[in-house]
Every structure is written in structure tokens, then in C-alpha cells.
């Protein structure tokens, strides 16, 4: 699950990458209103390891990491 908060309505994109930088999936893409939001997703068929996700909202952009374990 990924939680994020935006101060004003923005176009938001959340994309997941493997550790080599290959794009795997887009979890969210579209207009989100002001406030806190949650994007739920399943890693059930993903291999154990380190992944990255990039969140972009308007001019804000940040890349974070997460780990998938069994």
C-alpha cells in the first residue's frame, strides 16, 4: 500500500520499477483531489527483492524503495 497527501488537486502518477530501472507497472495515473489518498496493490506474483516506485504530483517528484518478501 502507498499513502500520499497532496495539498491541492493534481495529476498524480505512481510507477513501479525493478532494481535495474525497468518499468513494471503504473499503479495510479490521473487527477486526485486535495487530501490523503491510498493506493493498494498486490505483490503476490512478484519475486522477493528490492523495488522502486516513483510518485509525481504536479511539479513534485520523488522515488522511494520498498522490499517484497515471502
Predicted model as a PDB file, atoms N, CA, C, CB and O in Angstrom, pLDDT in the B-factor column:
MODEL        1                                                                  
ATOM      1  N   UNK A   1       0.847  -1.169   0.000  1.00 90.00           N  
ATOM      2  CA  UNK A   1       0.000   0.000   0.000  1.00 90.00           C  
ATOM      3  C   UNK A   1       0.890   1.228   0.000  1.00 90.00           C  
ATOM      4  CB  UNK A   1      -0.963   0.000   1.213  1.00 90.00           C  
ATOM      5  O   UNK A   1       1.929   1.259   0.659  1.00 90.00           O  
ATOM      6  N   UNK A   2       0.473   2.234  -0.743  1.00 93.00           N  
ATOM      7  CA  UNK A   2       1.195   3.501  -0.790  1.00 93.00           C  
ATOM      8  C   UNK A   2       0.213   4.595  -0.395  1.00 93.00           C  
ATOM      9  CB  UNK A   2       1.815   3.769  -2.216  1.00 93.00           C  
ATOM     10  O   UNK A   2      -0.845   4.738  -1.008  1.00 93.00           O  
ATOM     11  N   UNK A   3       0.565   5.362   0.625  1.00 94.00           N  
ATOM     12  CA  UNK A   3      -0.232   6.503   1.070  1.00 94.00           C  
ATOM     13  C   UNK A   3       0.473   7.784   0.645  1.00 94.00           C  
ATOM     14  CB  UNK A   3      -0.450   6.473   2.617  1.00 94.00           C  
ATOM     15  O   UNK A   3       1.698   7.881   0.715  1.00 94.00           O  
ATOM     16  N   UNK A   4      -0.301   8.757   0.209  1.00 93.00           N  
ATOM     17  CA  UNK A   4       0.283  10.052  -0.125  1.00 93.00           C  
ATOM     18  C   UNK A   4      -0.736  11.148   0.138  1.00 93.00           C  
ATOM     19  CB  UNK A   4       0.753  10.086  -1.600  1.00 93.00           C  
ATOM     20  O   UNK A   4      -1.945  10.917   0.104  1.00 93.00           O  
ATOM     21  N   UNK A   5      -0.226  12.346   0.401  1.00 94.00           N  
ATOM     22  CA  UNK A   5      -1.061  13.511   0.667  1.00 94.00           C  
ATOM     23  C   UNK A   5      -0.652  14.621  -0.278  1.00 94.00           C  
ATOM     24  CB  UNK A   5      -0.943  13.970   2.146  1.00 94.00           C  
ATOM     25  O   UNK A   5       0.535  14.889  -0.461  1.00 94.00           O  
ATOM     26  N   UNK A   6      -1.648  15.270  -0.882  1.00 93.00           N  
ATOM     27  CA  UNK A   6      -1.366  16.407  -1.755  1.00 93.00           C  
ATOM     28  C   UNK A   6      -2.170  17.614  -1.272  1.00 93.00           C  
ATOM     29  CB  UNK A   6      -1.706  16.071  -3.242  1.00 93.00           C  
ATOM     30  O   UNK A   6      -3.325  17.474  -0.871  1.00 93.00           O  
ATOM     31  N   UNK A   7      -1.553  18.810  -1.312  1.00 92.00           N  
ATOM     32  CA  UNK A   7      -2.210  20.000  -0.765  1.00 92.00           C  
ATOM     33  C   UNK A   7      -3.277  20.597  -1.698  1.00 92.00           C  
ATOM     34  CB  UNK A   7      -1.169  21.050  -0.462  1.00 92.00           C  
ATOM     35  O   UNK A   7      -4.189  21.286  -1.241  1.00 92.00           O  
ATOM     36  N   UNK A   8      -3.158  20.330  -2.986  1.00 94.00           N  
ATOM     37  CA  UNK A   8      -4.111  20.850  -3.967  1.00 94.00           C  
ATOM     38  C   UNK A   8      -4.394  19.763  -4.990  1.00 94.00           C  
ATOM     39  CB  UNK A   8      -3.568  22.140  -4.660  1.00 94.00           C  
ATOM     40  O   UNK A   8      -3.589  18.842  -5.128  1.00 94.00           O  
ATOM     41  N   UNK A   9      -5.500  19.831  -5.710  1.00 96.00           N  
ATOM     42  CA  UNK A   9      -5.760  18.834  -6.745  1.00 96.00           C  
ATOM     43  C   UNK A   9      -4.617  18.796  -7.764  1.00 96.00           C  
ATOM     44  CB  UNK A   9      -7.094  19.131  -7.451  1.00 96.00           C  
ATOM     45  O   UNK A   9      -4.154  19.840  -8.223  1.00 96.00           O  
ATOM     46  N   UNK A  10      -4.170  17.595  -8.113  1.00 95.00           N  
ATOM     47  CA  UNK A  10      -3.030  17.425  -9.016  1.00 95.00           C  
ATOM     48  C   UNK A  10      -3.210  16.156  -9.843  1.00 95.00           C  
ATOM     49  CB  UNK A  10      -1.700  17.370  -8.221  1.00 95.00           C  
ATOM     50  O   UNK A  10      -3.924  15.235  -9.448  1.00 95.00           O  
ATOM     51  N   UNK A  11      -2.549  16.127 -10.995  1.00 97.00           N  
ATOM     52  CA  UNK A  11      -2.388  14.881 -11.733  1.00 97.00           C  
ATOM     53  C   UNK A  11      -1.297  14.091 -11.030  1.00 97.00           C  
ATOM     54  CB  UNK A  11      -2.036  15.136 -13.251  1.00 97.00           C  
ATOM     55  O   UNK A  11      -0.202  14.606 -10.802  1.00 97.00           O  
ATOM     56  N   UNK A  12      -1.588  12.850 -10.688  1.00 97.00           N  
ATOM     57  CA  UNK A  12      -0.661  12.004  -9.935  1.00 97.00           C  
ATOM     58  C   UNK A  12      -0.347  10.761 -10.761  1.00 97.00           C  
ATOM     59  CB  UNK A  12      -1.256  11.612  -8.543  1.00 97.00           C  
ATOM     60  O   UNK A  12      -1.234  10.160 -11.367  1.00 97.00           O  
ATOM     61  N   UNK A  13       0.929  10.389 -10.772  1.00 97.00           N  
ATOM     62  CA  UNK A  13       1.353   9.146 -11.390  1.00 97.00           C  
ATOM     63  C   UNK A  13       2.256   8.415 -10.408  1.00 97.00           C  
ATOM     64  CB  UNK A  13       2.081   9.402 -12.745  1.00 97.00           C  
ATOM     65  O   UNK A  13       3.182   9.001  -9.847  1.00 97.00           O  
ATOM     66  N   UNK A  14       1.978   7.118 -10.203  1.00 97.00           N  
ATOM     67  CA  UNK A  14       2.834   6.268  -9.370  1.00 97.00           C  
ATOM     68  C   UNK A  14       3.238   5.076 -10.227  1.00 97.00           C  
ATOM     69  CB  UNK A  14       2.099   5.805  -8.040  1.00 97.00           C  
ATOM     70  O   UNK A  14       2.394   4.298 -10.672  1.00 97.00           O  
ATOM     71  N   UNK A  15       4.546   4.947 -10.452  1.00 97.00           N  
ATOM     72  CA  UNK A  15       5.080   3.896 -11.311  1.00 97.00           C  
ATOM     73  C   UNK A  15       6.085   3.064 -10.532  1.00 97.00           C  
ATOM     74  CB  UNK A  15       5.733   4.493 -12.576  1.00 97.00           C  
ATOM     75  O   UNK A  15       6.892   3.603  -9.775  1.00 97.00           O  
ATOM     76  N   UNK A  16       6.035   1.725 -10.721  1.00 96.00           N  
ATOM     77  CA  UNK A  16       6.938   0.802 -10.031  1.00 96.00           C  
ATOM     78  C   UNK A  16       8.003   0.310 -11.011  1.00 96.00           C  
ATOM     79  CB  UNK A  16       6.150  -0.399  -9.423  1.00 96.00           C  
ATOM     80  O   UNK A  16       7.714   0.016 -12.171  1.00 96.00           O  
ATOM     81  N   UNK A  17       9.247   0.226 -10.515  1.00 96.00           N  
ATOM     82  CA  UNK A  17      10.397  -0.222 -11.301  1.00 96.00           C  
ATOM     83  C   UNK A  17      11.123  -1.335 -10.558  1.00 96.00           C  
ATOM     84  CB  UNK A  17      11.361   0.956 -11.591  1.00 96.00           C  
ATOM     85  O   UNK A  17      11.086  -1.399  -9.329  1.00 96.00           O  
ATOM     86  N   UNK A  18      11.780  -2.207 -11.305  1.00 94.00           N  
ATOM     87  CA  UNK A  18      12.662  -3.165 -10.644  1.00 94.00           C  
ATOM     88  C   UNK A  18      13.969  -2.459 -10.317  1.00 94.00           C  
ATOM     89  CB  UNK A  18      12.910  -4.427 -11.538  1.00 94.00           C  
ATOM     90  O   UNK A  18      14.159  -1.297 -10.678  1.00 94.00           O  
ATOM     91  N   UNK A  19      14.869  -3.155  -9.637  1.00 92.00           N  
ATOM     92  CA  UNK A  19      16.111  -2.532  -9.172  1.00 92.00           C  
ATOM     93  C   UNK A  19      17.011  -2.086 -10.327  1.00 92.00           C  
ATOM     94  CB  UNK A  19      16.869  -3.497  -8.280  1.00 92.00           C  
ATOM     95  O   UNK A  19      17.887  -1.242 -10.140  1.00 92.00           O  
ATOM     96  N   UNK A  20      16.797  -2.652 -11.520  1.00 94.00           N  
ATOM     97  CA  UNK A  20      17.577  -2.256 -12.698  1.00 94.00           C  
ATOM     98  C   UNK A  20      16.968  -1.059 -13.428  1.00 94.00           C  
ATOM     99  CB  UNK A  20      17.698  -3.429 -13.657  1.00 94.00           C  
ATOM    100  O   UNK A  20      17.525  -0.569 -14.410  1.00 94.00           O  
ATOM    101  N   UNK A  21      15.817  -0.598 -12.936  1.00 93.00           N  
ATOM    102  CA  UNK A  21      15.184   0.569 -13.533  1.00 93.00           C  
ATOM    103  C   UNK A  21      14.174   0.265 -14.616  1.00 93.00           C  
ATOM    104  CB  UNK A  21      16.214   1.445 -14.085  1.00 93.00           C  
ATOM    105  O   UNK A  21      13.694   1.177 -15.289  1.00 93.00           O  
ATOM    106  N   UNK A  22      13.841  -1.009 -14.797  1.00 95.00           N  
ATOM    107  CA  UNK A  22      12.828  -1.383 -15.786  1.00 95.00           C  
ATOM    108  C   UNK A  22      11.436  -1.110 -15.225  1.00 95.00           C  
ATOM    109  CB  UNK A  22      12.970  -2.877 -16.184  1.00 95.00           C  
ATOM    110  O   UNK A  22      11.121  -1.525 -14.109  1.00 95.00           O  
ATOM    111  N   UNK A  23      10.609  -0.417 -15.989  1.00 96.00           N  
ATOM    112  CA  UNK A  23       9.247  -0.122 -15.556  1.00 96.00           C  
ATOM    113  C   UNK A  23       8.427  -1.402 -15.521  1.00 96.00           C  
ATOM    114  CB  UNK A  23       8.589   0.916 -16.484  1.00 96.00           C  
ATOM    115  O   UNK A  23       8.392  -2.148 -16.500  1.00 96.00           O  
ATOM    116  N   UNK A  24       7.759  -1.661 -14.384  1.00 94.00           N  
ATOM    117  CA  UNK A  24       6.954  -2.865 -14.217  1.00 94.00           C  
ATOM    118  C   UNK A  24       5.463  -2.595 -14.351  1.00 94.00           C  
ATOM    119  CB  UNK A  24       7.236  -3.486 -12.876  1.00 94.00           C  
ATOM    120  O   UNK A  24       4.748  -3.336 -15.026  1.00 94.00           O  
ATOM    121  N   UNK A  25       5.000  -1.539 -13.711  1.00 94.00           N  
ATOM    122  CA  UNK A  25       3.573  -1.242 -13.736  1.00 94.00           C  
ATOM    123  C   UNK A  25       3.324   0.190 -13.290  1.00 94.00           C  
ATOM    124  CB  UNK A  25       2.798  -2.222 -12.843  1.00 94.00           C  
ATOM    125  O   UNK A  25       4.143   0.792 -12.596  1.00 94.00           O  
ATOM    126  N   UNK A  26       2.192   0.719 -13.697  1.00 96.00           N  
ATOM    127  CA  UNK A  26       1.722   2.011 -13.212  1.00 96.00           C  
ATOM    128  C   UNK A  26       0.555   1.747 -12.276  1.00 96.00           C  
ATOM    129  CB  UNK A  26       1.306   2.962 -14.394  1.00 96.00           C  
ATOM    130  O   UNK A  26      -0.458   1.176 -12.681  1.00 96.00           O  
ATOM    131  N   UNK A  27       0.699   2.163 -11.023  1.00 94.00           N  
ATOM    132  CA  UNK A  27      -0.315   1.909 -10.006  1.00 94.00           C  
ATOM    133  C   UNK A  27      -1.399   2.972  -9.985  1.00 94.00           C  
ATOM    134  CB  UNK A  27       0.329   1.821  -8.651  1.00 94.00           C  
ATOM    135  O   UNK A  27      -2.545   2.688  -9.636  1.00 94.00           O  
ATOM    136  N   UNK A  28      -1.045   4.182 -10.355  1.00 95.00           N  
ATOM    137  CA  UNK A  28      -2.014   5.280 -10.341  1.00 95.00           C  
ATOM    138  C   UNK A  28      -1.646   6.260 -11.443  1.00 95.00           C  
ATOM    139  CB  UNK A  28      -2.050   5.994  -8.949  1.00 95.00           C  
ATOM    140  O   UNK A  28      -0.473   6.536 -11.694  1.00 95.00           O  
ATOM    141  N   UNK A  29      -2.675   6.773 -12.090  1.00 97.00           N  
ATOM    142  CA  UNK A  29      -2.458   7.803 -13.099  1.00 97.00           C  
ATOM    143  C   UNK A  29      -3.771   8.544 -13.274  1.00 97.00           C  
ATOM    144  CB  UNK A  29      -1.956   7.192 -14.460  1.00 97.00           C  
ATOM    145  O   UNK A  29      -4.758   7.975 -13.742  1.00 97.00           O  
ATOM    146  N   UNK A  30      -3.781   9.813 -12.897  1.00 96.00           N  
ATOM    147  CA  UNK A  30      -4.995  10.594 -13.048  1.00 96.00           C  
ATOM    148  C   UNK A  30      -5.067  11.730 -12.057  1.00 96.00           C  
ATOM    149  CB  UNK A  30      -6.195   9.715 -12.899  1.00 96.00           C  
ATOM    150  O   UNK A  30      -4.129  11.991 -11.304  1.00 96.00           O  
ATOM    151  N   UNK A  31      -6.194  12.394 -12.075  1.00 97.00           N  
ATOM    152  CA  UNK A  31      -6.434  13.551 -11.220  1.00 97.00           C  
ATOM    153  C   UNK A  31      -6.863  13.085  -9.835  1.00 97.00           C  
ATOM    154  CB  UNK A  31      -7.505  14.480 -11.838  1.00 97.00           C  
ATOM    155  O   UNK A  31      -7.772  12.266  -9.701  1.00 97.00           O  
ATOM    156  N   UNK A  32      -6.208  13.608  -8.816  1.00 96.00           N  
ATOM    157  CA  UNK A  32      -6.559  13.327  -7.421  1.00 96.00           C  
ATOM    158  C   UNK A  32      -6.846  14.648  -6.730  1.00 96.00           C  
ATOM    159  CB  UNK A  32      -5.417  12.545  -6.685  1.00 96.00           C  
ATOM    160  O   UNK A  32      -6.178  15.650  -6.986  1.00 96.00           O  
ATOM    161  N   UNK A  33      -7.835  14.646  -5.858  1.00 95.00           N  
ATOM    162  CA  UNK A  33      -8.195  15.845  -5.118  1.00 95.00           C  
ATOM    163  C   UNK A  33      -7.273  16.088  -3.942  1.00 95.00           C  
ATOM    164  CB  UNK A  33      -9.615  15.750  -4.638  1.00 95.00           C  
ATOM    165  O   UNK A  33      -6.450  15.246  -3.583  1.00 95.00           O  
ATOM    166  N   UNK A  34      -7.432  17.251  -3.359  1.00 95.00           N  
ATOM    167  CA  UNK A  34      -6.667  17.621  -2.176  1.00 95.00           C  
ATOM    168  C   UNK A  34      -6.917  16.612  -1.065  1.00 95.00           C  
ATOM    169  CB  UNK A  34      -7.030  19.045  -1.709  1.00 95.00           C  
ATOM    170  O   UNK A  34      -8.046  16.157  -0.879  1.00 95.00           O  
ATOM    171  N   UNK A  35      -5.866  16.260  -0.325  1.00 96.00           N  
ATOM    172  CA  UNK A  35      -6.022  15.372   0.822  1.00 96.00           C  
ATOM    173  C   UNK A  35      -5.138  14.151   0.767  1.00 96.00           C  
ATOM    174  CB  UNK A  35      -7.433  14.943   0.933  1.00 96.00           C  
ATOM    175  O   UNK A  35      -4.183  14.091  -0.006  1.00 96.00           O  
ATOM    176  N   UNK A  36      -5.467  13.170   1.602  1.00 96.00           N  
ATOM    177  CA  UNK A  36      -4.697  11.940   1.729  1.00 96.00           C  
ATOM    178  C   UNK A  36      -5.366  10.838   0.918  1.00 96.00           C  
ATOM    179  CB  UNK A  36      -4.562  11.522   3.213  1.00 96.00           C  
ATOM    180  O   UNK A  36      -6.588  10.691   0.930  1.00 96.00           O  
ATOM    181  N   UNK A  37      -4.547  10.069   0.216  1.00 96.00           N  
ATOM    182  CA  UNK A  37      -5.030   9.001  -0.648  1.00 96.00           C  
ATOM    183  C   UNK A  37      -4.217   7.734  -0.391  1.00 96.00           C  
ATOM    184  CB  UNK A  37      -4.946   9.416  -2.141  1.00 96.00           C  
ATOM    185  O   UNK A  37      -3.071   7.798   0.054  1.00 96.00           O  
ATOM    186  N   UNK A  38      -4.829   6.576  -0.677  1.00 95.00           N  
ATOM    187  CA  UNK A  38      -4.175   5.289  -0.539  1.00 95.00           C  
ATOM    188  C   UNK A  38      -4.313   4.522  -1.840  1.00 95.00           C  
ATOM    189  CB  UNK A  38      -4.766   4.487   0.639  1.00 95.00           C  
ATOM    190  O   UNK A  38      -5.400   4.431  -2.411  1.00 95.00           O  
ATOM    191  N   UNK A  39      -3.191   3.966  -2.307  1.00 95.00           N  
ATOM    192  CA  UNK A  39      -3.197   3.093  -3.478  1.00 95.00           C  
ATOM    193  C   UNK A  39      -2.813   1.703  -2.992  1.00 95.00           C  
ATOM    194  CB  UNK A  39      -2.213   3.609  -4.606  1.00 95.00           C  
ATOM    195  O   UNK A  39      -1.694   1.490  -2.524  1.00 95.00           O  
ATOM    196  N   UNK A  40      -3.735   0.767  -3.103  1.00 93.00           N  
ATOM    197  CA  UNK A  40      -3.482  -0.617  -2.705  1.00 93.00           C  
ATOM    198  C   UNK A  40      -3.072  -1.425  -3.933  1.00 93.00           C  
ATOM    199  CB  UNK A  40      -4.737  -1.241  -2.025  1.00 93.00           C  
ATOM    200  O   UNK A  40      -3.610  -1.233  -5.024  1.00 93.00           O  
ATOM    201  N   UNK A  41      -2.123  -2.325  -3.743  1.00 90.00           N  
ATOM    202  CA  UNK A  41      -1.693  -3.189  -4.837  1.00 90.00           C  
ATOM    203  C   UNK A  41      -1.155  -4.486  -4.261  1.00 90.00           C  
ATOM    204  CB  UNK A  41      -0.622  -2.492  -5.717  1.00 90.00           C  
ATOM    205  O   UNK A  41      -0.774  -4.550  -3.092  1.00 90.00           O  
ATOM    206  N   UNK A  42      -1.129  -5.509  -5.087  1.00 89.00           N  
ATOM    207  CA  UNK A  42      -0.678  -6.825  -4.657  1.00 89.00           C  
ATOM    208  C   UNK A  42       0.697  -7.134  -5.240  1.00 89.00           C  
ATOM    209  CB  UNK A  42      -1.689  -7.902  -5.070  1.00 89.00           C  
ATOM    210  O   UNK A  42       0.961  -6.860  -6.411  1.00 89.00           O  
ATOM    211  N   UNK A  43       1.558  -7.698  -4.424  1.00 87.00           N  
ATOM    212  CA  UNK A  43       2.877  -8.149  -4.880  1.00 87.00           C  
ATOM    213  C   UNK A  43       2.919  -9.673  -4.908  1.00 87.00           C  
ATOM    214  CB  UNK A  43       4.002  -7.591  -3.963  1.00 87.00           C  
ATOM    215  O   UNK A  43       3.996 -10.269  -4.906  1.00 87.00           O  
ATOM    216  N   UNK A  44       1.764 -10.292  -4.934  1.00 85.00           N  
ATOM    217  CA  UNK A  44       1.651 -11.750  -4.826  1.00 85.00           C  
ATOM    218  C   UNK A  44       2.489 -12.496  -5.861  1.00 85.00           C  
ATOM    219  CB  UNK A  44       0.208 -12.159  -4.965  1.00 85.00           C  
ATOM    220  O   UNK A  44       3.097 -13.512  -5.524  1.00 85.00           O  
ATOM    221  N   UNK A  45       2.541 -12.033  -7.091  1.00 87.00           N  
ATOM    222  CA  UNK A  45       3.283 -12.732  -8.144  1.00 87.00           C  
ATOM    223  C   UNK A  45       4.659 -12.122  -8.412  1.00 87.00           C  
ATOM    224  CB  UNK A  45       2.476 -12.731  -9.420  1.00 87.00           C  
ATOM    225  O   UNK A  45       5.284 -12.425  -9.428  1.00 87.00           O  
ATOM    226  N   UNK A  46       5.126 -11.274  -7.515  1.00 89.00           N  
ATOM    227  CA  UNK A  46       6.426 -10.631  -7.688  1.00 89.00           C  
ATOM    228  C   UNK A  46       7.497 -11.441  -6.979  1.00 89.00           C  
ATOM    229  CB  UNK A  46       6.402  -9.184  -7.154  1.00 89.00           C  
ATOM    230  O   UNK A  46       7.230 -12.089  -5.967  1.00 89.00           O  
ATOM    231  N   UNK A  47       8.708 -11.401  -7.514  1.00 92.00           N  
ATOM    232  CA  UNK A  47       9.841 -12.067  -6.881  1.00 92.00           C  
ATOM    233  C   UNK A  47      10.271 -11.290  -5.638  1.00 92.00           C  
ATOM    234  CB  UNK A  47      11.022 -12.204  -7.874  1.00 92.00           C  
ATOM    235  O   UNK A  47      10.097 -10.074  -5.561  1.00 92.00           O  
ATOM    236  N   UNK A  48      10.833 -12.011  -4.669  1.00 93.00           N  
ATOM    237  CA  UNK A  48      11.394 -11.373  -3.487  1.00 93.00           C  
ATOM    238  C   UNK A  48      12.537 -10.460  -3.921  1.00 93.00           C  
ATOM    239  CB  UNK A  48      11.885 -12.433  -2.456  1.00 93.00           C  
ATOM    240  O   UNK A  48      13.372 -10.848  -4.738  1.00 93.00           O  
ATOM    241  N   UNK A  49      12.571  -9.254  -3.375  1.00 94.00           N  
ATOM    242  CA  UNK A  49      13.664  -8.350  -3.705  1.00 94.00           C  
ATOM    243  C   UNK A  49      13.306  -6.892  -3.487  1.00 94.00           C  
ATOM    244  CB  UNK A  49      14.084  -8.554  -5.126  1.00 94.00           C  
ATOM    245  O   UNK A  49      12.265  -6.561  -2.918  1.00 94.00           O  
ATOM    246  N   UNK A  50      14.192  -6.038  -3.953  1.00 96.00           N  
ATOM    247  CA  UNK A  50      14.069  -4.594  -3.793  1.00 96.00           C  
ATOM    248  C   UNK A  50      13.434  -3.994  -5.042  1.00 96.00           C  
ATOM    249  CB  UNK A  50      15.450  -3.949  -3.520  1.00 96.00           C  
ATOM    250  O   UNK A  50      13.804  -4.338  -6.164  1.00 96.00           O  
ATOM    251  N   UNK A  51      12.479  -3.099  -4.839  1.00 96.00           N  
ATOM    252  CA  UNK A  51      11.784  -2.406  -5.924  1.00 96.00           C  
ATOM    253  C   UNK A  51      11.787  -0.912  -5.639  1.00 96.00           C  
ATOM    254  CB  UNK A  51      10.328  -2.935  -6.088  1.00 96.00           C  
ATOM    255  O   UNK A  51      12.011  -0.491  -4.504  1.00 96.00           O  
ATOM    256  N   UNK A  52      11.542  -0.127  -6.652  1.00 97.00           N  
ATOM    257  CA  UNK A  52      11.456   1.322  -6.533  1.00 97.00           C  
ATOM    258  C   UNK A  52      10.100   1.779  -7.029  1.00 97.00           C  
ATOM    259  CB  UNK A  52      12.592   2.016  -7.320  1.00 97.00           C  
ATOM    260  O   UNK A  52       9.514   1.158  -7.916  1.00 97.00           O  
ATOM    261  N   UNK A  53       9.600   2.863  -6.458  1.00 96.00           N  
ATOM    262  CA  UNK A  53       8.423   3.490  -7.047  1.00 96.00           C  
ATOM    263  C   UNK A  53       8.635   4.986  -7.103  1.00 96.00           C  
ATOM    264  CB  UNK A  53       7.147   3.148  -6.247  1.00 96.00           C  
ATOM    265  O   UNK A  53       9.240   5.589  -6.216  1.00 96.00           O  
ATOM    266  N   UNK A  54       8.126   5.558  -8.157  1.00 97.00           N  
ATOM    267  CA  UNK A  54       8.223   6.987  -8.389  1.00 97.00           C  
ATOM    268  C   UNK A  54       6.830   7.579  -8.279  1.00 97.00           C  
ATOM    269  CB  UNK A  54       8.860   7.297  -9.775  1.00 97.00           C  
ATOM    270  O   UNK A  54       5.886   7.082  -8.893  1.00 97.00           O  
ATOM    271  N   UNK A  55       6.704   8.629  -7.505  1.00 97.00           N  
ATOM    272  CA  UNK A  55       5.434   9.343  -7.396  1.00 97.00           C  
ATOM    273  C   UNK A  55       5.639  10.761  -7.903  1.00 97.00           C  
ATOM    274  CB  UNK A  55       4.901   9.344  -5.926  1.00 97.00           C  
ATOM    275  O   UNK A  55       6.547  11.469  -7.467  1.00 97.00           O  
ATOM    276  N   UNK A  56       4.785  11.158  -8.823  1.00 96.00           N  
ATOM    277  CA  UNK A  56       4.832  12.504  -9.392  1.00 96.00           C  
ATOM    278  C   UNK A  56       3.460  13.134  -9.203  1.00 96.00           C  
ATOM    279  CB  UNK A  56       5.244  12.479 -10.909  1.00 96.00           C  
ATOM    280  O   UNK A  56       2.440  12.540  -9.552  1.00 96.00           O  
ATOM    281  N   UNK A  57       3.445  14.333  -8.651  1.00 95.00           N  
ATOM    282  CA  UNK A  57       2.202  15.087  -8.454  1.00 95.00           C  
ATOM    283  C   UNK A  57       2.493  16.541  -8.798  1.00 95.00           C  
ATOM    284  CB  UNK A  57       1.657  14.945  -6.975  1.00 95.00           C  
ATOM    285  O   UNK A  57       3.143  17.253  -8.032  1.00 95.00           O  
ATOM    286  N   UNK A  58       2.007  16.974  -9.954  1.00 91.00           N  
ATOM    287  CA  UNK A  58       2.326  18.323 -10.396  1.00 91.00           C  
ATOM    288  C   UNK A  58       3.823  18.445 -10.621  1.00 91.00           C  
ATOM    289  CB  UNK A  58       1.843  19.367  -9.372  1.00 91.00           C  
ATOM    290  O   UNK A  58       4.397  17.656 -11.372  1.00 91.00           O  
ATOM    291  N   UNK A  59       4.464  19.412  -9.990  1.00 92.00           N  
ATOM    292  CA  UNK A  59       5.909  19.599 -10.147  1.00 92.00           C  
ATOM    293  C   UNK A  59       6.722  18.790  -9.137  1.00 92.00           C  
ATOM    294  CB  UNK A  59       6.255  21.068 -10.013  1.00 92.00           C  
ATOM    295  O   UNK A  59       7.950  18.772  -9.212  1.00 92.00           O  
ATOM    296  N   UNK A  60       6.054  18.119  -8.193  1.00 93.00           N  
ATOM    297  CA  UNK A  60       6.725  17.303  -7.178  1.00 93.00           C  
ATOM    298  C   UNK A  60       7.007  15.914  -7.741  1.00 93.00           C  
ATOM    299  CB  UNK A  60       5.864  17.203  -5.889  1.00 93.00           C  
ATOM    300  O   UNK A  60       6.156  15.312  -8.396  1.00 93.00           O  
ATOM    301  N   UNK A  61       8.207  15.415  -7.478  1.00 95.00           N  
ATOM    302  CA  UNK A  61       8.563  14.061  -7.892  1.00 95.00           C  
ATOM    303  C   UNK A  61       9.531  13.467  -6.879  1.00 95.00           C  
ATOM    304  CB  UNK A  61       9.185  14.056  -9.317  1.00 95.00           C  
ATOM    305  O   UNK A  61      10.464  14.130  -6.426  1.00 95.00           O  
ATOM    306  N   UNK A  62       9.289  12.196  -6.528  1.00 95.00           N  
ATOM    307  CA  UNK A  62      10.171  11.534  -5.567  1.00 95.00           C  
ATOM    308  C   UNK A  62      10.187  10.048  -5.891  1.00 95.00           C  
ATOM    309  CB  UNK A  62       9.706  11.786  -4.090  1.00 95.00           C  
ATOM    310  O   UNK A  62       9.172   9.480  -6.293  1.00 95.00           O  
ATOM    311  N   UNK A  63      11.352   9.420  -5.712  1.00 96.00           N  
ATOM    312  CA  UNK A  63      11.494   7.976  -5.899  1.00 96.00           C  
ATOM    313  C   UNK A  63      11.856   7.357  -4.556  1.00 96.00           C  
ATOM    314  CB  UNK A  63      12.575   7.642  -6.985  1.00 96.00           C  
ATOM    315  O   UNK A  63      12.761   7.821  -3.863  1.00 96.00           O  
ATOM    316  N   UNK A  64      11.128   6.296  -4.202  1.00 95.00           N  
ATOM    317  CA  UNK A  64      11.330   5.596  -2.944  1.00 95.00           C  
ATOM    318  C   UNK A  64      11.511   4.115  -3.211  1.00 95.00           C  
ATOM    319  CB  UNK A  64      10.153   5.834  -1.983  1.00 95.00           C  
ATOM    320  O   UNK A  64      11.213   3.635  -4.305  1.00 95.00           O  
ATOM    321  N   UNK A  65      12.001   3.386  -2.208  1.00 95.00           N  
ATOM    322  CA  UNK A  65      12.203   1.951  -2.391  1.00 95.00           C  
ATOM    323  C   UNK A  65      11.312   1.167  -1.437  1.00 95.00           C  
ATOM    324  CB  UNK A  65      13.681   1.576  -2.172  1.00 95.00           C  
ATOM    325  O   UNK A  65      10.883   1.675  -0.401  1.00 95.00           O  
ATOM    326  N   UNK A  66      11.044  -0.079  -1.810  1.00 93.00           N  
ATOM    327  CA  UNK A  66      10.347  -0.998  -0.932  1.00 93.00           C  
ATOM    328  C   UNK A  66      10.818  -2.406  -1.222  1.00 93.00           C  
ATOM    329  CB  UNK A  66       8.821  -0.882  -1.099  1.00 93.00           C  
ATOM    330  O   UNK A  66      11.350  -2.683  -2.297  1.00 93.00           O  
ATOM    331  N   UNK A  67      10.621  -3.297  -0.258  1.00 94.00           N  
ATOM    332  CA  UNK A  67      11.082  -4.670  -0.357  1.00 94.00           C  
ATOM    333  C   UNK A  67       9.887  -5.614  -0.391  1.00 94.00           C  
ATOM    334  CB  UNK A  67      12.016  -5.018   0.814  1.00 94.00           C  
ATOM    335  O   UNK A  67       8.927  -5.449   0.362  1.00 94.00           O  
ATOM    336  N   UNK A  68       9.960  -6.608  -1.275  1.00 93.00           N  
ATOM    337  CA  UNK A  68       8.960  -7.667  -1.325  1.00 93.00           C  
ATOM    338  C   UNK A  68       9.597  -8.896  -0.678  1.00 93.00           C  
ATOM    339  CB  UNK A  68       8.481  -7.962  -2.812  1.00 93.00           C  
ATOM    340  O   UNK A  68      10.683  -9.325  -1.067  1.00 93.00           O  
ATOM    341  N   UNK A  69       8.902  -9.452   0.314  1.00 89.00           N  
ATOM    342  CA  UNK A  69       9.378 -10.671   0.977  1.00 89.00           C  
ATOM    343  C   UNK A  69       8.297 -11.748   0.862  1.00 89.00           C  
ATOM    344  CB  UNK A  69       9.735 -10.395   2.483  1.00 89.00           C  
ATOM    345  O   UNK A  69       7.140 -11.463   0.552  1.00 89.00           O  
ATOM    346  N   UNK A  70       8.694 -12.951   1.112  1.00 78.00           N  
ATOM    347  CA  UNK A  70       7.721 -14.056   1.032  1.00 78.00           C  
ATOM    348  C   UNK A  70       6.724 -14.016   2.145  1.00 78.00           C  
ATOM    349  CB  UNK A  70       8.422 -15.383   1.048  1.00 78.00           C  
ATOM    350  O   UNK A  70       5.844 -14.874   2.217  1.00 78.00           O  
TER     351      UNK A  70                                                      
ENDMDL                                                                          
END                                                                             
